[in-house]
């Protein structure tokens, strides 16, 4: 099981470079001592198992780094929160494994491991501000795209996001298109929501790439001039502020523009520049540092968070308003013809039809609209908590009770036919998959009661098989993650239902995700223990289900903060051993 610690990892990342560089630094440190950990030969079954888990955790972290180095920028921007959560879980897994293994290795190695564990705990993973803004702009554009023609605001929003993601040259557009194609070929038919999002983004890029490329090719001078004008305006503001309030620190200015930096980033030479200016420098074919003139192999832009904070504080104190040059450039692009038809936008994210049989090249044609939608539920029919689409015109028709649906999206769910209930749960899950903050304003009882009833009915109808329960559990996880106070209202019978789900190979992973959240809440551990879930968690840890062991161990660790629960774990483990001694033998 020896790991190849000489294996090279990506050196640059398309997105989330700040998070990736932190993870890479941590993985590098662990990889350097991994041979020593193996040579220490932790012979007990728990030691060997922890070593295996550490190996798996390293692999998952490296897979995430590889993903961020080659995946689609648009898709990674839209799913930024999910990628950040994935990075945080990877960091937490590494910390847990090293923490468990350091007590069974020699003292010198234990000290090294302890230092890495401390570093893991103190490291905070974050997303770049510019990428968060780009993701927000694209998500809002998806939700508003209910018309068959694009408004100027829609094109401006996409243009703004493209600039933030450095999708501003023909070469960058081609690379992004290939990345989206590659992702589509890898997505399984069961991942319907992901496939729909990718198709939407591909269509969005195809319809806008002509505008972006023409703007780059024909209006290059205007492009740079508008940026320079906006930066000179910032410079004038800065100079006026200097005269009135004191001297602007030189380090706050970008060397390329000599103006105050809005989004300072560090390049591999160690120098800091305004993001848009240094990206423009690289886009023009330069491969060296503008200051040191040293040739660069790594063109990663790492946010200078500390400097940005200092600039913000200074500007607030001295009354200087430094505006985003990317946003200013979009405003300066009004000469673009916004009357271009983009019929393919005539579909909201949630009504995109699944044309699984269409080849990628077919996206050149218009993207048709699935006109099927539910009518308003309050009138006795079905509903879907989205905007409706008129099949003839493609025009968006916002339902008059849209605000009520947003507040209680599962209201009246149990009154619907079973097939309609499945559709509603899936639609709500898709809608809020990347915006769980919306759950904070929802009533726990009005959301949880119909959803729990739905899960109980699904269990009675289908057992634990199929995707129906998975979708319901995913929605429940999203709601509990976004509305922590709702955990207090969960009854003991709900926890017992989770215990049943843990026994199923099909939905155990979804149940574990929920239990991990519940185990971190003050009201969770006691109810998890009384529900009988401890036995199921221990079985998973001692099983060969490697993809579930990590989550089960994290949940058990959270529960072990209580001495009473620790004793209960010991009793459960002893009981399991006497009933099935072979379960606890190590499987290599």
KELO-854128 format. One record per residue (C-alpha): residue in three letters; x, y, z. Coordinates in steps of 0.1 Angstrom, whole numbers, padded with zeros to 4 digits, always signed. Layout:
! residues N
alaXYZ/...
! end
This chain:
! residues 588
unk+0000+0000+0000/unk+0030+0023-0003/unk+0022+0057-0016/unk+0042+0074-0044/unk+0053+0105-0025/unk+0072+0117-0055/unk+0040+0121-0075/unk+0036+0156-0089/unk+0005+0177-0083/unk-0008+0206-0104/unk+0013+0237-0100/unk-0014+0261-0112/unk-0052+0262-0109/unk-0079+0276-0131/unk-0101+0285-0101/unk-0099+0287-0063/unk-0062+0290-0064/unk-0060+0304-0028/unk-0077+0273-0014/unk-0058+0250-0037/unk-0024+0264-0028/unk-0031+0260+0009/unk-0042+0224+0004/unk-0012+0217-0018/unk+0012+0231+0008/unk-0004+0208+0035/unk-0004+0177+0013/unk+0033+0183+0004/unk+0042+0184+0041/unk+0023+0152+0047/unk+0037+0134+0017/unk+0072+0142+0029/unk+0067+0123+0062/unk+0044+0096+0048/unk+0073+0071+0042/unk+0084+0075+0078/unk+0048+0068+0089/unk+0047+0036+0068/unk+0082+0026+0081/unk+0069+0030+0117/unk+0047+0000+0109/unk+0016+0007+0131/unk+0008-0030+0135/unk-0026-0029+0154/unk-0057-0031+0132/unk-0068+0004+0142/unk-0033+0017+0131/unk-0034+0000+0098/unk-0069+0012+0092/unk-0061+0048+0100/unk-0031+0046+0077/unk-0054+0034+0049/unk-0078+0063+0057/unk-0049+0087+0055/unk-0039+0073+0021/unk-0075+0077+0009/unk-0078+0113+0023/unk-0046+0123+0005/unk-0059+0108-0027/unk-0092+0127-0024/unk-0074+0160-0018/unk-0052+0154-0048/unk-0083+0147-0069/unk-0098+0180-0058/unk-0066+0198-0068/unk-0066+0181-0102/unk-0102+0190-0107/unk-0096+0227-0100/unk-0066+0227-0124/unk-0086+0214-0154/unk-0123+0217-0149/unk-0146+0244-0164/unk-0143+0279-0149/unk-0180+0287-0153/unk-0191+0255-0136/unk-0165+0259-0108/unk-0178+0295-0103/unk-0214+0284-0100/unk-0205+0256-0076/unk-0179+0275-0056/unk-0195+0269-0022/unk-0197+0231-0028/unk-0160+0230-0038/unk-0150+0250-0007/unk-0170+0226+0014/unk-0152+0197-0003/unk-0119+0213+0004/unk-0128+0218+0041/unk-0139+0182+0044/unk-0106+0171+0028/unk-0086+0192+0053/unk-0107+0179+0082/unk-0101+0143+0071/unk-0064+0148+0069/unk-0064+0163+0104/unk-0085+0135+0118/unk-0063+0108+0104/unk-0030+0124+0115/unk-0044+0130+0149/unk-0054+0094+0153/unk-0020+0080+0140/unk+0004+0102+0160/unk-0001+0083+0192/unk+0012+0051+0177/unk+0044+0063+0161/unk+0079+0072+0176/unk+0082+0104+0195/unk+0102+0123+0169/unk+0077+0115+0142/unk+0048+0123+0166/unk+0062+0159+0170/unk+0064+0164+0132/unk+0028+0151+0129/unk+0016+0173+0157/unk+0030+0204+0140/unk+0012+0195+0108/unk-0021+0189+0127/unk-0018+0223+0143/unk-0012+0238+0109/unk-0042+0220+0095/unk-0064+0234+0123/unk-0052+0269+0119/unk-0055+0270+0081/unk-0087+0288+0069/unk-0098+0280+0033/unk-0116+0307+0014/unk-0128+0316-0021/unk-0114+0345-0041/unk-0138+0375-0039/unk-0137+0380-0077/unk-0147+0343-0083/unk-0175+0346-0057/unk-0189+0376-0075/unk-0186+0359-0109/unk-0205+0328-0095/unk-0232+0350-0080/unk-0236+0369-0113/unk-0240+0336-0133/unk-0264+0321-0108/unk-0286+0352-0109/unk-0284+0352-0147/unk-0296+0315-0147/unk-0326+0323-0125/unk-0336+0354-0146/unk-0332+0338-0180/unk-0369+0332-0188/unk-0371+0351-0221/unk-0362+0339-0255/unk-0342+0371-0262/unk-0314+0386-0241/unk-0317+0419-0224/unk-0287+0443-0222/unk-0285+0436-0185/unk-0282+0399-0191/unk-0254+0403-0215/unk-0236+0428-0193/unk-0239+0404-0164/unk-0223+0376-0183/unk-0197+0399-0198/unk-0188+0410-0162/unk-0186+0374-0150/unk-0164+0365-0180/unk-0140+0393-0172/unk-0138+0382-0136/unk-0129+0346-0147/unk-0105+0358-0174/unk-0127+0345-0202/unk-0119+0375-0223/unk-0098+0361-0252/unk-0106+0336-0280/unk-0081+0312-0266/unk-0097+0313-0232/unk-0131+0308-0247/unk-0119+0277-0267/unk-0103+0262-0236/unk-0135+0268-0215/unk-0157+0252-0242/unk-0135+0221-0243/unk-0136+0219-0205/unk-0174+0220-0205/unk-0175+0193-0233/unk-0152+0171-0212/unk-0174+0175-0181/unk-0205+0166-0201/unk-0189+0134-0214/unk-0181+0124-0178/unk-0215+0131-0163/unk-0237+0100-0158/unk-0274+0099-0169/unk-0284+0098-0133/unk-0268+0132-0125/unk-0296+0150-0143/unk-0293+0183-0125/unk-0255+0186-0131/unk-0261+0177-0168/unk-0287+0204-0171/unk-0264+0230-0156/unk-0235+0221-0178/unk-0257+0222-0209/unk-0270+0256-0199/unk-0235+0270-0193/unk-0223+0255-0227/unk-0252+0272-0244/unk-0246+0304-0226/unk-0210+0305-0236/unk-0217+0296-0273/unk-0242+0325-0275/unk-0219+0350-0259/unk-0185+0340-0273/unk-0190+0360-0305/unk-0196+0392-0285/unk-0166+0385-0263/unk-0143+0376-0291/unk-0154+0406-0313/unk-0149+0429-0284/unk-0114+0415-0279/unk-0105+0416-0315/unk-0122+0447-0329/unk-0123+0470-0299/unk-0090+0461-0282/unk-0079+0497-0280/unk-0113+0508-0267/unk-0111+0480-0242/unk-0077+0490-0228/unk-0086+0527-0230/unk-0117+0523-0210/unk-0098+0504-0183/unk-0071+0531-0183/unk-0097+0559-0180/unk-0113+0542-0151/unk-0080+0536-0134/unk-0069+0572-0140/unk-0102+0583-0124/unk-0092+0562-0094/unk-0058+0578-0095/unk-0073+0613-0095/unk-0094+0604-0065/unk-0064+0590-0047/unk-0043+0621-0054/unk-0071+0643-0041/unk-0074+0621-0010/unk-0036+0623-0005/unk-0036+0661-0005/unk-0065+0662+0019/unk-0058+0633+0043/unk-0021+0623+0040/unk+0001+0602+0018/unk-0012+0571+0002/unk+0012+0542+0009/unk+0032+0533-0022/unk+0025+0496-0017/unk-0012+0502-0022/unk-0005+0512-0059/unk-0003+0488-0088/unk+0031+0490-0105/unk+0015+0487-0139/unk-0012+0513-0135/unk+0002+0535-0107/unk-0033+0535-0091/unk-0049+0521-0060/unk-0055+0484-0063/unk-0091+0470-0060/unk-0082+0433-0062/unk-0045+0428-0054/unk-0030+0395-0063/unk+0004+0379-0059/unk+0022+0362-0088/unk+0048+0335-0085/unk+0076+0360-0084/unk+0062+0373-0051/unk+0052+0407-0065/unk+0016+0421-0061/unk-0004+0437-0089/unk-0040+0447-0097/unk-0057+0415-0109/unk-0070+0430-0141/unk-0038+0447-0150/unk-0015+0416-0145/unk-0040+0394-0163/unk-0040+0419-0192/unk-0001+0417-0191/unk-0002+0379-0194/unk-0030+0379-0220/unk-0007+0401-0242/unk+0018+0373-0244/unk+0042+0383-0216/unk+0057+0355-0196/unk+0078+0374-0172/unk+0073+0395-0140/unk+0069+0432-0149/unk+0092+0442-0120/unk+0119+0415-0117/unk+0118+0406-0154/unk+0122+0370-0144/unk+0106+0344-0167/unk+0076+0327-0150/unk+0065+0291-0153/unk+0036+0295-0130/unk+0009+0321-0138/unk-0013+0315-0108/unk-0028+0346-0093/unk-0031+0343-0055/unk-0052+0370-0037/unk-0033+0392-0014/unk-0059+0392+0014/unk-0039+0411+0039/unk-0030+0439+0016/unk-0067+0442+0004/unk-0077+0445+0040/unk-0052+0473+0046/unk-0063+0491+0015/unk-0100+0489+0025/unk-0092+0502+0060/unk-0072+0531+0046/unk-0098+0540+0020/unk-0126+0539+0046/unk-0106+0562+0069/unk-0097+0586+0042/unk-0130+0587+0022/unk-0116+0571-0010/unk-0139+0550-0031/unk-0119+0525-0053/unk-0143+0509-0078/unk-0140+0476-0095/unk-0123+0482-0129/unk-0140+0451-0144/unk-0174+0466-0135/unk-0164+0499-0150/unk-0153+0482-0182/unk-0187+0465-0186/unk-0204+0499-0182/unk-0181+0513-0209/unk-0191+0485-0233/unk-0224+0500-0242/unk-0213+0502-0279/unk-0219+0465-0282/unk-0250+0455-0301/unk-0274+0441-0274/unk-0301+0433-0299/unk-0284+0400-0308/unk-0309+0372-0305/unk-0301+0345-0279/unk-0331+0323-0281/unk-0313+0296-0262/unk-0316+0318-0231/unk-0353+0312-0232/unk-0351+0287-0204/unk-0346+0291-0168/unk-0321+0268-0151/unk-0349+0248-0137/unk-0368+0241-0169/unk-0339+0231-0191/unk-0350+0199-0209/unk-0327+0169-0208/unk-0316+0163-0244/unk-0293+0135-0235/unk-0292+0122-0270/unk-0281+0154-0286/unk-0245+0157-0295/unk-0224+0186-0284/unk-0223+0201-0319/unk-0261+0204-0318/unk-0258+0232-0294/unk-0252+0255-0324/unk-0289+0254-0330/unk-0315+0271-0308/unk-0319+0257-0273/unk-0355+0247-0271/unk-0377+0253-0241/unk-0395+0226-0221/unk-0429+0242-0217/unk-0443+0217-0193/unk-0448+0232-0159/unk-0472+0228-0130/unk-0500+0252-0123/unk-0505+0270-0091/unk-0510+0245-0063/unk-0534+0267-0043/unk-0559+0261-0071/unk-0558+0224-0065/unk-0534+0213-0092/unk-0496+0207-0092/unk-0470+0234-0088/unk-0433+0238-0092/unk-0417+0267-0072/unk-0402+0283-0103/unk-0413+0308-0129/unk-0436+0294-0156/unk-0427+0295-0192/unk-0452+0301-0220/unk-0446+0274-0246/unk-0454+0297-0275/unk-0435+0329-0267/unk-0410+0317-0242/unk-0418+0347-0221/unk-0415+0345-0184/unk-0448+0347-0163/unk-0441+0351-0126/unk-0468+0336-0105/unk-0486+0360-0083/unk-0479+0339-0052/unk-0443+0335-0060/unk-0432+0351-0028/unk-0454+0327-0007/unk-0439+0297-0025/unk-0404+0310-0018/unk-0412+0312+0019/unk-0429+0277+0022/unk-0419+0258-0009/unk-0432+0225+0004/unk-0466+0238+0016/unk-0493+0214+0007/unk-0469+0187-0005/unk-0487+0158+0012/unk-0520+0167-0007/unk-0504+0160-0041/unk-0504+0126-0059/unk-0472+0107-0053/unk-0456+0113-0087/unk-0462+0150-0082/unk-0446+0149-0047/unk-0414+0134-0062/unk-0413+0161-0088/unk-0418+0189-0063/unk-0391+0176-0039/unk-0366+0173-0068/unk-0374+0208-0081/unk-0370+0224-0047/unk-0337+0204-0042/unk-0324+0216-0075/unk-0334+0252-0069/unk-0317+0256-0036/unk-0287+0233-0042/unk-0263+0262-0043/unk-0282+0288-0022/unk-0289+0272+0012/unk-0289+0306+0028/unk-0324+0310+0016/unk-0335+0283+0041/unk-0327+0306+0071/unk-0359+0326+0066/unk-0381+0295+0062/unk-0403+0280+0090/unk-0388+0247+0102/unk-0421+0231+0109/unk-0437+0241+0076/unk-0407+0227+0057/unk-0397+0197+0079/unk-0431+0182+0085/unk-0440+0176+0049/unk-0405+0165+0040/unk-0403+0140+0069/unk-0437+0127+0059/unk-0425+0123+0023/unk-0395+0103+0035/unk-0416+0080+0056/unk-0440+0074+0027/unk-0410+0068+0004/unk-0396+0043+0029/unk-0430+0024+0031/unk-0435+0024-0007/unk-0399+0016-0019/unk-0379+0005+0011/unk-0345+0021+0009/unk-0340+0015-0029/unk-0340+0040-0057/unk-0332+0077-0061/unk-0364+0089-0044/unk-0351+0088-0009/unk-0317+0101-0019/unk-0333+0132-0033/unk-0353+0137-0001/unk-0323+0132+0021/unk-0302+0156+0000/unk-0329+0183+0004/unk-0331+0176+0042/unk-0293+0179+0045/unk-0294+0213+0026/unk-0322+0226+0048/unk-0305+0215+0081/unk-0272+0230+0070/unk-0288+0263+0061/unk-0312+0265+0091/unk-0295+0251+0121/unk-0323+0260+0145/unk-0345+0235+0127/unk-0324+0206+0142/unk-0340+0213+0176/unk-0375+0205+0162/unk-0365+0170+0149/unk-0383+0142+0168/unk-0367+0110+0180/unk-0386+0090+0155/unk-0368+0109+0127/unk-0334+0099+0142/unk-0347+0063+0143/unk-0355+0066+0106/unk-0319+0077+0099/unk-0308+0046+0117/unk-0328+0025+0092/unk-0312+0044+0063/unk-0277+0037+0077/unk-0283+0000+0071/unk-0289+0005+0034/unk-0260+0005+0009/unk-0280+0028-0013/unk-0287+0057+0010/unk-0262+0052+0038/unk-0239+0080+0025/unk-0268+0105+0025/unk-0278+0095+0060/unk-0242+0098+0072/unk-0240+0134+0057/unk-0271+0143+0078/unk-0258+0126+0110/unk-0225+0145+0107/unk-0244+0178+0108/unk-0266+0166+0136/unk-0236+0154+0157/unk-0222+0190+0157/unk-0254+0204+0172/unk-0259+0204+0210/unk-0293+0186+0207/unk-0280+0160+0182/unk-0256+0135+0200/unk-0281+0123+0227/unk-0308+0117+0201/unk-0284+0099+0177/unk-0274+0076+0206/unk-0309+0068+0218/unk-0320+0061+0182/unk-0297+0031+0179/unk-0275+0046+0153/unk-0242+0040+0172/unk-0243+0003+0163/unk-0247+0011+0126/unk-0219+0037+0127/unk-0195+0012+0143/unk-0204-0014+0118/unk-0196+0010+0090/unk-0162+0019+0105/unk-0153-0018+0108/unk-0167-0027+0073/unk-0150-0027+0039/unk-0171+0003+0028/unk-0141+0027+0025/unk-0162+0055+0010/unk-0183+0056+0041/unk-0157+0050+0068/unk-0144+0085+0069/unk-0178+0101+0075/unk-0187+0076+0101/unk-0154+0082+0120/unk-0160+0120+0119/unk-0195+0115+0133/unk-0183+0092+0161/unk-0155+0116+0169/unk-0181+0144+0173/unk-0202+0121+0195/unk-0172+0111+0217/unk-0171+0145+0233/unk-0196+0131+0258/unk-0182+0106+0283/unk-0216+0090+0286/unk-0218+0084+0249/unk-0182+0071+0249/unk-0192+0044+0274/unk-0222+0036+0252/unk-0199+0032+0222/unk-0177+0008+0242/unk-0207-0013+0252/unk-0220-0013+0216/unk-0186-0023+0202/unk-0183-0051+0228/unk-0218-0064+0219/unk-0210-0063+0182/unk-0178-0082+0188/unk-0195-0110+0208/unk-0222-0113+0182/unk-0199-0112+0152/unk-0161-0115+0160/unk-0152-0117+0123/unk-0166-0082+0117/unk-0137-0066+0136/unk-0108-0083+0117/unk-0088-0060+0095/unk-0095-0064+0058/unk-0064-0056+0037/
! end
